[in-house]
Amino acid sequence: MFTKEVMESFTELDFAVYDCIVKSKKQIGKLTIKELAAMAHVSTATVLRFCKKCGAQGYSEFKLRYKEYLEGQQEIFKDDEETQLQSFISRIRCQDFQESLDKALSYLVRAKCILFIGIGTSGMLGKYGARYFSNVGYFSLFIDDPWLPILQNPSEDTVLIVLSESGTTRQTLYIASHLQQRGCPLISVTNNANSVLAKMSDCNISYHVTAKMVNERNVTTQVPVLYIIETLAKKLYSKTTP
């Protein structure tokens, strides 16, 4: 309902209406258009224009759509988080998943520098990954700036671990392809084994959980990514420590 495109069309008065609706979402079904307009300190005509920008022909239709929208958002968190994780745990035991981890390790054991790359939520996980690898004794850095002038002459001693749930984030693809073209092996961790990032990687580890969105934002569980990061670090430590 409140997509990026819709919200970009909002005026200052529209945002006043939006703010009242969000803060009073439990009561909005009982408010008349005059009561909402008074709360937002705008005219009823402004409220009607707001409703039309959100795809409703009038205030009554907007309230109905907003109720359905809220119910839909709540359903996202009701279902199968536990089932999703159980499914991932089952996948951990599969031969193809273990082979992906082993292939990633074949690159990491030769690395003198490990670069984690990610944007947004994947960026925060990248920071965690770089710290975790550093904690177990491997020189690791995190990069989220596509314009950062780094590694003018990288070699195969530098390995990339690129995190992206979708595998299509433009900034992530830019950084990854830029460094890969200069000789760095690329290990990607994605939710989709058929994504652009997965296909361009030297090694892809995919975790295959259901993607979820709330308010046009990605809230897909990232527990599998944490598991993959920590497992790779522990396996690398065991493989290289006498």
PEFEN-V88762 format. One record per pair of residues at least 12 apart in sequence whose ideal C-beta (glycine too) atoms are under 6 Angstrom apart, sorted by sequence separation. I is the first residue (numbers start at 0). GAP is how many residues later the second one is. If there is no record, write none. Layout:
i=I gap=GAP
i=I gap=GAP
This chain:
i=129 gap=12
i=208 gap=12
i=115 gap=13
i=187 gap=13
i=192 gap=13
i=32 gap=14
i=115 gap=14
i=161 gap=14
i=126 gap=15
i=185 gap=15
i=125 gap=16
i=185 gap=16
i=186 gap=16
i=187 gap=16
i=188 gap=16
i=189 gap=16
i=190 gap=16
i=184 gap=17
i=206 gap=17
i=19 gap=19
i=113 gap=19
i=159 gap=19
i=19 gap=20
i=122 gap=21
i=16 gap=23
i=166 gap=23
i=204 gap=23
i=15 gap=24
i=113 gap=24
i=159 gap=24
i=118 gap=25
i=145 gap=25
i=166 gap=25
i=15 gap=26
i=32 gap=26
i=112 gap=26
i=113 gap=26
i=114 gap=26
i=115 gap=26
i=116 gap=26
i=157 gap=26
i=158 gap=26
i=159 gap=26
i=160 gap=26
i=161 gap=26
i=162 gap=26
i=163 gap=26
i=164 gap=26
i=155 gap=27
i=167 gap=27
i=114 gap=28
i=145 gap=28
i=153 gap=28
i=154 gap=28
i=166 gap=28
i=167 gap=28
i=12 gap=29
i=145 gap=29
i=153 gap=29
i=166 gap=29
i=16 gap=30
i=153 gap=30
i=166 gap=30
i=166 gap=31
i=12 gap=33
i=16 gap=33
i=163 gap=33
i=28 gap=34
i=13 gap=36
i=188 gap=36
i=125 gap=37
i=124 gap=38
i=188 gap=39
i=121 gap=41
i=121 gap=42
i=8 gap=44
i=111 gap=45
i=112 gap=45
i=113 gap=45
i=114 gap=45
i=115 gap=45
i=116 gap=45
i=117 gap=45
i=110 gap=48
i=118 gap=50
i=107 gap=51
i=106 gap=52
i=118 gap=52
i=0 gap=53
i=118 gap=53
i=164 gap=55
i=116 gap=58
i=116 gap=59
i=0 gap=68
i=106 gap=78
i=103 gap=83
i=135 gap=97
i=103 gap=99
i=102 gap=100
i=124 gap=100
i=128 gap=100
i=132 gap=100
i=131 gap=101
i=135 gap=101
i=99 gap=105
i=87 gap=119
i=83 gap=125
i=103 gap=128
i=107 gap=128
i=104 gap=130
i=108 gap=130
i=75 gap=136
i=87 gap=136
i=75 gap=138
i=72 gap=141
i=3 gap=212
i=2 gap=213
